[in-house]
């Protein structure tokens, strides 16, 4: 139960961090996925977690490769974060991982 609570708190922190570029939101979000798996609340396959880990690594590298002024800019960040969150929630309604990712990208 403790892992589940920590995972939920990390997921909420990731959502809050997506509105501010100073803290990377992708790291606590990926950690929350692993904590949810370890708590037994969800049981995604190893390939799902591996693919999301590779996506997290790509985002981390892309974030580090950009100039600091670009990666920490806040222009339109709230609109993009809200759109991605809404798209993710719409994708979750289909209960498939693919449409969840597609929904986030379209949002």
Secondary structure, DSSP 8 states (H G I E B T S, - for coil): -HHHHHHHHHHHHHHHHTT-TTS-HHHHHHHHHHHHHHHTS----HHHHHHHHHHHHHHHHHHHHS-HHHHT--TTHHHHHHHHHHHHHHHHTTT-HHHHHHHHHH-
